[in-house]
């Protein structure tokens, strides 16, 4: 196998055009791709079984897909070595390289991701038992089998996600090839610090993005039931490739709604880092709403972000808020997105954060109204936008709702103060949330 792999890699490197989309070139890339995952799994298991110090070349391969200096180019090889040698894991456990992520799966610290059929590992095993592929006893054994969980994760999120984040399906190649590099690696390198900064930027604008409703009860403090909001930041997996697309893989873990989303990006991302995060957050907003609404996600009788946006895009021709040229723009947006409402929303969400938050009006009145009602800007941005006539009414309406919701919470806090009792931390955080 090693001999065959070397021969095929040599054949690939000698191609006149390594991005050729001919049948022979595709067949060669497909064969090398199979070797790639075998090699990745082999390196991973070698480390797990022996825990010896990992050679730098192996670290470079596991983090970036590097396999050969001639294929990568000397300058890129130096840059990759420097990045890998200086790399330190995210201390907060929010951003993972693919190797770190698979290690968490293997060590049973994180549940495997959903597969392409939207089934998590538990549901996948259950389906196999129902289909009589495995027995009930085998299902119980496989549930916590490290190797099987690892293989499930590699077969699904790794193989599919690698192709998705690479972005160019016709000439996908998992190994690092300088022909896929279109800018300096230092410029497109995705560090966890860069990602954290981009997500912090989103949260400073769309402060509600990652908050979920929960019920809180504290009988000792006289609180029987209180709706509070808790933030669950996403986990981002950094794939070892040169990619052009960052995506949301799943909005929650399993069926638990108070869990973190899983997002995928490339270690060398050729798109704008902020734009990539804005799009992933837009996808999350859409999918999380669908999850919360269930079968009513596009039912206007139960108003929600997805229901109202779907209705707006479906009936834009009859919308009295839109003039003729604006309707034409909506039509073009739908055509460009293949009539996919989610894609149109994600693009509008990016514009909303990138431009509208700065007072640069790019959205039409109908889209702006829906986005601001369900994804309102933080208090600081609202203050800056208040003089703008397009936002003045929206902000006043939002402010009235905020005060209406905040008043009973302040009354409860006042009651604790009069009794000289410390208010529960959850109550304080909920007040802070409504004041953002």
Secondary structure, 3 states (H helix, E strand, C coil): CHHHHHHHHHHHHCCCCCCCCCHHHHHHHHHHHHHHHHHHHHHHHHHHHHCCCCCHHHHHHHHHCCCCHHHHCHHHHHHHHHHHHHCCCCCCCCEEEHHHHHHHHHCCCCCCCCCCCCCCHHHHHHHHHHCCCCCHHHHHHHHCCHHHHHHHHHHHHHHHHHHHHHCCHHHCCCCCCHHHCCCCHHHHECCHHHHHHHHHHHHHHCCCCCEEEEEEEEHHHCEEEEEEEEECCCEEEEEEEEECCCEEEECCECCECCCCCEEEEEEEECCCHHHHHHHHHHHHHHHHHHHHHHHHCCCCCCCCHHHHHHHHHHCHHHCCCCCHHHHHHHHHHHHHCCCCHHHHHHHHHHHHHHCHHHCCCCCCHHHHHHHHHHCCCCHHHHHHHCCCHHHHHHHHHHHHHHHHHHHHHHHHHHHHHHCCCCCCHHHHHHHHHHHC
